[in-house]
Amino acid sequence: MSASSAPTRFRAVSMELAAYLDGKYVEMHIVSDDGEQLIIVCDKDSIFDIQRHIEQIGRDCPEILTWKKPVTPWTQDEIAKANEATSRNWDALEDV
């Protein structure tokens, strides 16, 4: 996986999947904390790749289940740090 530019970071407050059987695709509908509505189209059976990846993350990092939603919104400094970490991870993924 590679990205041509730094990714846009959103904080999801709601996510759902919608399956379109006639078109043979699935959409992830996401609403961010600032009200931005995103739709990610997952062609054909790619949603199952996502499912397998989520399951692997759960096996490799079970402590995620103990994480709780933050009580307060992220500060600009926290957002900047998260964006920097994400950029480093995108760069690392380019080698995969």
DSSP file (Angstrom, degrees, kcal/mol; ACC not computed):
  #  RESIDUE AA STRUCTURE BP1 BP2  ACC     N-H-->O    O-->H-N    N-H-->O    O-->H-N    TCO  KAPPA ALPHA  PHI   PSI    X-CA   Y-CA   Z-CA
    1    1 A M              0   0    0      0, 0.0     2,-0.3     0, 0.0    95,-0.2   0.000 360.0 360.0 360.0 133.7    0.0    0.0    0.0
    2    2 A S        -     0   0    0     92,-0.1     2,-0.4    93,-0.1    89,-0.1  -0.981 360.0-149.5-142.1 155.6    1.4    3.4   -0.9
    3    3 A A        -     0   0    0     -2,-0.3     3,-0.0    87,-0.1    91,-0.0  -0.970  12.0-147.6-126.2 140.7    0.1    6.9   -0.8
    4    4 A S  S    S+     0   0    0     -2,-0.4     2,-0.3     2,-0.1    -1,-0.1   0.702  86.0  13.0 -80.6 -18.5    1.1    9.7   -3.1
    5    5 A S  S    S-     0   0    0      0, 0.0    -1,-0.0     0, 0.0     0, 0.0  -0.920 102.5 -66.5-146.2 171.7    0.6   12.4   -0.4
    6    6 A A        -     0   0    0     -2,-0.3    -2,-0.1     1,-0.1    81,-0.0  -0.371  60.5-112.2 -61.9 137.0    0.0   12.5    3.3
    7    7 A P        -     0   0    0      0, 0.0     2,-0.4     0, 0.0    -1,-0.1  -0.331  23.1-114.5 -70.7 153.1   -3.4   11.0    4.3
    8    8 A T        -     0   0    0     -2,-0.0     2,-0.5     1,-0.0     0, 0.0  -0.757  32.0-140.8 -84.2 132.1   -6.2   13.1    5.6
    9    9 A R        +     0   0    0     -2,-0.4     2,-0.3     2,-0.0    74,-0.1  -0.844  23.6 176.0-103.6 128.5   -6.9   12.1    9.2
   10   10 A F        -     0   0    0     -2,-0.5     2,-0.7    22,-0.0    21,-0.0  -0.909  28.2-133.9-122.8 152.6  -10.5   11.9   10.5
   11   11 A R        -     0   0    0     -2,-0.3    22,-2.1     2,-0.0     2,-0.3  -0.935  28.3-142.1-106.7 110.4  -11.8   10.8   13.9
   12   12 A A  E     +A   32   0A   0     -2,-0.7    20,-0.3    20,-0.2     3,-0.1  -0.512  28.7 171.8 -75.8 133.8  -14.7    8.5   13.2
   13   13 A V  E    S+     0   0A   0     18,-3.2     2,-0.3     1,-0.4    19,-0.2   0.505  74.7  24.2-111.4 -13.5  -17.7    8.7   15.5
   14   14 A S  E     +A   31   0A   0     17,-1.4    17,-2.4     2,-0.0    -1,-0.4  -0.973  63.0 174.9-153.0 135.7  -19.9    6.4   13.5
   15   15 A M  E     +A   30   0A   0     -2,-0.3     2,-0.3    15,-0.2    15,-0.2  -0.999   5.6 164.7-141.3 141.9  -19.2    3.6   11.0
   16   16 A E  E     -A   29   0A   0     13,-1.9    13,-3.0    -2,-0.3     2,-0.4  -0.984  27.9-128.2-149.6 158.9  -21.4    1.2    9.2
   17   17 A L  E     -A   28   0A   0     -2,-0.3     2,-0.4    11,-0.2    11,-0.2  -0.884  16.2-167.0-108.4 141.9  -21.2   -1.2    6.2
   18   18 A A  E     -A   27   0A   0      9,-2.5     9,-2.8    -2,-0.4     2,-0.4  -0.992   8.8-153.4-128.4 123.5  -23.7   -1.2    3.4
   19   19 A A  E     -A   26   0A   0     -2,-0.4     2,-0.7     7,-0.2     7,-0.2  -0.831   4.4-163.1-100.4 132.4  -23.8   -4.1    0.9
   20   20 A Y  E  >> -A   25   0A   0      5,-2.8     5,-1.5    -2,-0.4     4,-1.2  -0.882   6.5-175.2-114.5  96.2  -25.1   -3.6   -2.6
   21   21 A L  T  45S+     0   0    0     -2,-0.7    -1,-0.2     1,-0.2     3,-0.1   0.863  80.1  52.7 -65.1 -39.2  -25.7   -7.1   -4.0
   22   22 A D  T  45S+     0   0    0      1,-0.2    -1,-0.2     2,-0.1    -2,-0.0   0.903 117.6  37.8 -64.0 -39.8  -26.6   -6.0   -7.5
   23   23 A G  T  45S-     0   0    0      2,-0.2    21,-0.2    -3,-0.1    -1,-0.2   0.570 104.3-132.1 -87.3  -9.3  -23.4   -4.0   -7.9
   24   24 A K  T  <5 +     0   0    0     -4,-1.2    20,-1.0     1,-0.2     2,-0.3   0.930  66.4 107.3  57.2  50.7  -21.3   -6.6   -6.0
   25   25 A Y  E   < -AB  20  43A   0     -5,-1.5    -5,-2.8    18,-0.2     2,-0.4  -0.973  56.6-139.4-149.0 164.5  -19.6   -4.0   -3.7
   26   26 A V  E     -AB  19  42A   0     16,-2.2    16,-3.8    -2,-0.3     2,-0.4  -0.954  12.2-153.4-124.8 144.0  -19.7   -2.9   -0.1
   27   27 A E  E     -AB  18  41A   0     -9,-2.8    -9,-2.5    -2,-0.4     2,-0.6  -0.938   8.0-146.1-115.9 142.1  -19.4    0.7    1.2
   28   28 A M  E     -AB  17  40A   0     12,-2.7    12,-2.5    -2,-0.4     2,-0.6  -0.946  16.6-156.9-100.7 120.4  -18.1    1.8    4.5
   29   29 A H  E     -AB  16  39A   0    -13,-3.0   -13,-1.9    -2,-0.6     2,-0.4  -0.882  16.1-178.1 -99.8 124.2  -20.1    4.9    5.7
   30   30 A I  E     -AB  15  38A   0      8,-2.8     8,-3.3    -2,-0.6     2,-0.5  -0.971  17.2-164.3-128.1 136.3  -18.2    7.0    8.2
   31   31 A V  E     -AB  14  37A   0    -17,-2.4   -18,-3.2    -2,-0.4   -17,-1.4  -0.987  18.8-146.0-117.5 129.0  -19.1   10.1   10.0
   32   32 A S  E >   -A   12   0A   0      4,-2.8     3,-2.0    -2,-0.5   -20,-0.2  -0.399  29.2-102.2 -90.3 169.4  -16.3   12.1   11.6
   33   33 A D  T 3  S+     0   0    0    -22,-2.1   -21,-0.1     1,-0.3    -1,-0.1   0.707 123.1  52.5 -65.5 -19.3  -16.4   14.1   14.9
   34   34 A D  T 3  S-     0   0    0    -23,-0.2    -1,-0.3     2,-0.1   -24,-0.0   0.273 125.0-100.5 -98.9  12.3  -16.7   17.3   12.9
   35   35 A G  S <  S+     0   0    0     -3,-2.0     2,-0.1     1,-0.3    -2,-0.1   0.401  70.2 150.8  90.3  -2.7  -19.7   16.0   10.8
   36   36 A E        -     0   0    0     -5,-0.1    -4,-2.8     1,-0.1     2,-0.5  -0.433  35.9-146.8 -62.4 132.6  -17.7   15.1    7.7
   37   37 A Q  E     -B   31   0A   0     -6,-0.2     2,-0.4    -2,-0.1    -6,-0.2  -0.920  17.9-174.7-107.5 124.8  -19.4   12.2    5.9
   38   38 A L  E     -B   30   0A   0     -8,-3.3    -8,-2.8    -2,-0.5     2,-0.5  -0.917  12.4-164.6-119.4 142.6  -17.2    9.8    4.1
   39   39 A I  E     -B   29   0A   0     -2,-0.4     2,-0.6   -10,-0.2   -10,-0.2  -0.987   5.1-167.2-126.6 121.6  -18.1    6.8    1.9
   40   40 A I  E     -B   28   0A   0    -12,-2.5   -12,-2.7    -2,-0.5     2,-0.5  -0.941  12.8-146.8-109.1 119.1  -15.4    4.3    1.1
   41   41 A V  E     -B   27   0A   0     -2,-0.6     2,-0.7   -14,-0.2   -14,-0.2  -0.753   7.3-161.8 -89.6 126.1  -16.3    1.9   -1.7
   42   42 A C  E     -B   26   0A   0    -16,-3.8   -16,-2.2    -2,-0.5     5,-0.2  -0.915  19.5-136.3-109.9 105.7  -14.8   -1.6   -1.3
   43   43 A D  E >   -B   25   0A   0     -2,-0.7     3,-2.4   -18,-0.2   -18,-0.2  -0.323  55.1 -40.1 -66.7 138.8  -14.9   -3.3   -4.7
   44   44 A K  T 3  S-     0   0    0    -20,-1.0     3,-0.5     1,-0.3   -18,-0.1  -0.129 125.1 -13.9  49.3-124.7  -16.1   -7.0   -4.9
   45   45 A D  T >> S+     0   0    0      1,-0.2     3,-1.7     2,-0.1     4,-0.7   0.209  99.3 112.0 -96.1  17.0  -14.8   -9.1   -2.0
   46   46 A S  H X>  +     0   0    0     -3,-2.4     4,-1.7     1,-0.3     3,-0.6   0.758  65.0  72.0 -62.6 -22.5  -12.2   -6.6   -0.8
   47   47 A I  H 3> S+     0   0    0     -3,-0.5     4,-2.3     1,-0.2    -1,-0.3   0.828  92.2  57.3 -61.3 -29.7  -14.2   -6.1    2.4
   48   48 A F  H <> S+     0   0    0     -3,-1.7     4,-2.4     2,-0.2    -1,-0.2   0.818 101.1  55.3 -72.7 -28.8  -13.1   -9.6    3.4
   49   49 A D  H <X S+     0   0    0     -4,-0.7     4,-2.1    -3,-0.6    -1,-0.2   0.908 109.1  48.3 -63.8 -40.8   -9.5   -8.5    3.1
   50   50 A I  H  X S+     0   0    0     -4,-1.7     4,-2.6     2,-0.2    -2,-0.2   0.920 110.1  51.7 -63.7 -43.8  -10.4   -5.7    5.5
   51   51 A Q  H  X S+     0   0    0     -4,-2.3     4,-2.5     1,-0.2    -2,-0.2   0.925 110.0  48.5 -59.4 -45.6  -12.1   -8.1    7.9
   52   52 A R  H  X S+     0   0    0     -4,-2.4     4,-2.3     1,-0.2    -1,-0.2   0.886 110.9  51.2 -62.6 -38.2   -9.0  -10.4    7.9
   53   53 A H  H  X S+     0   0    0     -4,-2.1     4,-2.5     2,-0.2    -2,-0.2   0.921 110.0  48.8 -65.8 -43.2   -6.8   -7.4    8.6
   54   54 A I  H  X S+     0   0    0     -4,-2.6     4,-2.3     1,-0.2    -2,-0.2   0.919 111.7  49.9 -61.7 -43.6   -9.0   -6.3   11.5
   55   55 A E  H  X S+     0   0    0     -4,-2.5     4,-2.0     1,-0.2    -1,-0.2   0.904 110.3  50.4 -61.6 -41.0   -8.9   -9.9   12.9
   56   56 A Q  H  X S+     0   0    0     -4,-2.3     4,-3.0     2,-0.2     5,-0.3   0.917 108.9  51.0 -64.7 -42.7   -5.1  -10.0   12.6
   57   57 A I  H  X S+     0   0    0     -4,-2.5     4,-2.4     1,-0.2    -1,-0.2   0.918 109.3  51.9 -59.2 -42.9   -4.8   -6.7   14.4
   58   58 A G  H  < S+     0   0    0     -4,-2.3    -1,-0.2     1,-0.2    -2,-0.2   0.876 113.5  43.6 -61.5 -38.4   -7.0   -8.1   17.2
   59   59 A R  H  < S+     0   0    0     -4,-2.0    -2,-0.2     1,-0.2    -1,-0.2   0.917 118.7  42.8 -71.5 -43.5   -4.8  -11.2   17.5
   60   60 A D  H  < S+     0   0    0     -4,-3.0    -2,-0.2     1,-0.3    -3,-0.2   0.764 130.0  24.8 -75.1 -25.8   -1.5   -9.3   17.3
   61   61 A C    ><  +     0   0    0     -4,-2.4     3,-2.0    -5,-0.3    -1,-0.3  -0.511  65.2 164.3-139.6  66.7   -2.6   -6.5   19.6
   62   62 A P  G >   +     0   0    0      0, 0.0     3,-1.6     0, 0.0     4,-0.2   0.700  67.2  78.0 -63.8 -18.2   -5.4   -7.7   22.0
   63   63 A E  G >> S+     0   0    0      1,-0.3     3,-1.9     2,-0.2     4,-0.5   0.701  73.4  81.1 -65.0 -15.3   -4.9   -4.7   24.3
   64   64 A I  G X4 S+     0   0    0     -3,-2.0     3,-1.5     1,-0.3    -1,-0.3   0.864  81.4  65.1 -55.2 -34.7   -6.8   -2.6   21.7
   65   65 A L  G <4 S+     0   0    0     -3,-1.6    -1,-0.3     1,-0.3    -2,-0.2   0.712  98.5  53.5 -62.3 -19.4  -10.0   -4.1   23.3
   66   66 A T  G <4 S+     0   0    0     -3,-1.9    -1,-0.3    -4,-0.2    -2,-0.2   0.576  83.7 107.5 -91.7 -10.1   -9.1   -2.2   26.5
   67   67 A W    <<  -     0   0    0     -3,-1.5     2,-0.3    -4,-0.5    -3,-0.0  -0.460  56.4-154.8 -71.8 139.1   -8.8    1.2   24.9
   68   68 A K        -     0   0    0     -2,-0.2     3,-0.1     1,-0.0    -2,-0.1  -0.793  26.2 -93.5-112.9 155.9  -11.6    3.6   25.6
   69   69 A K        -     0   0    0     -2,-0.3    -1,-0.0     1,-0.1     0, 0.0  -0.452  51.2-104.8 -64.8 135.1  -12.9    6.5   23.7
   70   70 A P        -     0   0    0      0, 0.0    -1,-0.1     0, 0.0     4,-0.1  -0.311  18.4-140.4 -62.4 146.0  -11.2    9.8   24.9
   71   71 A V  S    S+     0   0    0     -3,-0.1    -2,-0.1     2,-0.1     0, 0.0   0.843  85.2  41.9 -76.0 -34.4  -13.4   12.0   27.0
   72   72 A T  S    S-     0   0    0      1,-0.1     3,-0.1     3,-0.0    -1,-0.0  -0.808  95.6 -97.2-113.8 154.3  -12.2   15.2   25.4
   73   73 A P        -     0   0    0      0, 0.0    -1,-0.1     0, 0.0    -2,-0.1  -0.258  52.3 -90.0 -62.4 156.4  -11.5   16.0   21.8
   74   74 A W        -     0   0    0      1,-0.1     2,-0.1    -4,-0.1     0, 0.0  -0.383  40.0-123.9 -66.2 144.9   -7.9   15.8   20.6
   75   75 A T     >  -     0   0    0      1,-0.1     4,-2.3    -3,-0.1     5,-0.2  -0.412  27.4-106.0 -79.8 165.8   -5.8   18.9   20.9
   76   76 A Q  H  > S+     0   0    0      1,-0.2     4,-2.4     2,-0.2     5,-0.1   0.864 123.4  54.2 -61.0 -35.3   -4.1   20.3   17.8
   77   77 A D  H  > S+     0   0    0      2,-0.2     4,-2.4     1,-0.2    -1,-0.2   0.911 108.1  48.3 -65.2 -42.4   -0.8   19.0   19.2
   78   78 A E  H  > S+     0   0    0      2,-0.2     4,-2.4     1,-0.2    -2,-0.2   0.895 111.7  50.0 -64.3 -39.8   -2.3   15.5   19.5
   79   79 A I  H  X S+     0   0    0     -4,-2.3     4,-2.7     2,-0.2    -2,-0.2   0.921 110.6  49.7 -63.7 -44.0   -3.6   15.7   15.9
   80   80 A A  H  X S+     0   0    0     -4,-2.4     4,-2.3     1,-0.2    -2,-0.2   0.913 111.7  48.4 -62.3 -42.7   -0.2   16.8   14.6
   81   81 A K  H  X S+     0   0    0     -4,-2.4     4,-2.4     2,-0.2    -1,-0.2   0.905 112.3  48.7 -63.9 -41.3    1.5   13.9   16.5
   82   82 A A  H  X S+     0   0    0     -4,-2.4     4,-2.5     2,-0.2    -2,-0.2   0.903 111.1  50.0 -65.8 -40.9   -1.0   11.4   15.1
   83   83 A N  H  X S+     0   0    0     -4,-2.7     4,-2.4     2,-0.2    -1,-0.2   0.893 110.5  50.3 -63.8 -39.4   -0.6   12.8   11.6
   84   84 A E  H  X S+     0   0    0     -4,-2.3     4,-2.0     2,-0.2    -2,-0.2   0.921 111.7  47.6 -64.4 -43.6    3.2   12.5   11.9
   85   85 A A  H  X S+     0   0    0     -4,-2.4     4,-2.3     1,-0.2    -2,-0.2   0.898 111.1  51.6 -64.0 -39.9    3.0    8.9   13.1
   86   86 A T  H  X S+     0   0    0     -4,-2.5     4,-2.7     2,-0.2    -1,-0.2   0.911 107.5  52.4 -63.3 -42.2    0.6    8.1   10.3
   87   87 A S  H  X S+     0   0    0     -4,-2.4     4,-2.1     1,-0.2    -1,-0.2   0.908 109.5  49.3 -60.9 -41.6    3.0    9.5    7.7
   88   88 A R  H  X S+     0   0    0     -4,-2.0     4,-2.1     1,-0.2    -1,-0.2   0.909 111.4  49.8 -63.3 -41.2    5.8    7.4    9.1
   89   89 A N  H  X S+     0   0    0     -4,-2.3     4,-2.2     2,-0.2    -2,-0.2   0.890 108.2  52.5 -66.3 -38.6    3.5    4.3    8.9
   90   90 A W  H  X S+     0   0    0     -4,-2.7     4,-1.2     1,-0.2    -1,-0.2   0.920 109.6  50.0 -61.4 -42.3    2.5    5.1    5.3
   91   91 A D  H  < S+     0   0    0     -4,-2.1     4,-0.5     1,-0.2     3,-0.4   0.905 110.7  49.3 -62.8 -40.4    6.2    5.3    4.4
   92   92 A A  H >< S+     0   0    0     -4,-2.1     3,-1.1     1,-0.2     4,-0.2   0.862 106.6  56.5 -65.8 -35.2    6.8    1.9    6.2
   93   93 A L  H >< S+     0   0    0     -4,-2.2     3,-1.6     1,-0.2    -1,-0.2   0.769  91.6  70.9 -69.3 -24.5    3.9    0.4    4.3
   94   94 A E  T 3< S+     0   0    0     -4,-1.2    -1,-0.2    -3,-0.4    -2,-0.2   0.792  96.1  53.8 -62.2 -25.2    5.4    1.3    0.9
   95   95 A D  T <         0   0    0     -3,-1.1    -1,-0.3    -4,-0.5    -2,-0.2   0.568 360.0 360.0 -84.0  -8.7    8.1   -1.4    1.6
   96   96 A V    <         0   0    0     -3,-1.6    -1,-0.2    -4,-0.2    -2,-0.2   0.471 360.0 360.0 -81.4 360.0    5.5   -4.1    2.2
